[in-house]
Amino acid sequence: MDFADPATVRPDDAVFEQSGVRLVCDPKSLLYVFGLTLDFSDALIGGGFKFGNPNAESTCGCGSSFGV
């Protein structure tokens, strides 16, 4: 996950927007993140982005990566 310049968004990319936040995903990666939920916490310990992926076969302890 990274910040993207709007000029780099390709026509075949999937674009989702909610509450003013725009998420861009390339078609190949979209298959791996279908059904994914994304949450953010600003807690001092354990804060940051948290991914919930029902397709994941394994996850890391921090909740930032997964394997399919």
C-alpha positions in Angstrom: 0.0 0.0 0.0 1.3 3.4 -0.9 0.1 6.9 -1.9 -0.5 7.3 -5.6 -0.5 10.4 -7.8 -3.9 10.7 -9.5 -2.0 11.1 -12.8 -0.7 7.5 -12.5 -4.2 5.9 -12.2 -4.8 3.7 -15.2 -8.2 3.3 -16.9 -8.4 -0.4 -15.9 -7.6 0.2 -12.2 -10.5 -0.2 -9.8 -11.2 3.0 -7.8 -13.3 3.0 -4.6 -14.2 6.0 -2.5 -15.7 6.4 0.9 -15.7 9.3 3.4 -13.4 11.2 1.1 -10.8 8.5 1.0 -10.0 7.1 -2.5 -8.5 3.6 -2.9 -7.0 2.5 -6.2 -6.3 -1.2 -7.0 -4.8 -2.8 -10.1 -6.9 -5.6 -11.7 -4.5 -8.4 -10.8 -4.3 -7.4 -7.1 -8.1 -7.0 -6.9 -8.5 -10.7 -6.9 -6.5 -11.1 -3.7 -8.3 -8.3 -1.8 -11.9 -9.1 -2.7 -13.9 -8.8 0.5 -11.1 -7.1 2.4 -11.9 -4.6 5.2 -9.5 -1.8 6.0 -9.5 0.0 9.4 -7.2 2.6 10.9 -6.3 3.2 14.5 -4.3 6.1 15.9 -3.5 4.3 19.1 0.1 4.8 20.4 0.6 1.0 20.6 -0.6 -1.1 17.7 -1.9 1.9 15.7 -2.0 2.1 12.0 -3.8 0.4 9.2 -5.4 -3.0 9.9 -6.4 -5.4 7.2 -9.2 -8.0 7.5 -9.0 -10.4 4.5 -11.3 -13.4 4.4 -9.2 -14.8 1.6 -6.0 -14.9 3.6 -4.5 -18.3 4.5 -2.0 -16.7 6.8 -1.4 -13.3 8.4 1.4 -11.6 10.3 1.1 -10.6 13.9 0.9 -6.9 13.1 -2.1 -7.2 10.7 -0.4 -5.5 7.8 0.4 -8.4 5.5 -1.2 -11.6 4.5 -0.6 -14.7 2.3 -3.1 -16.3 -0.1 
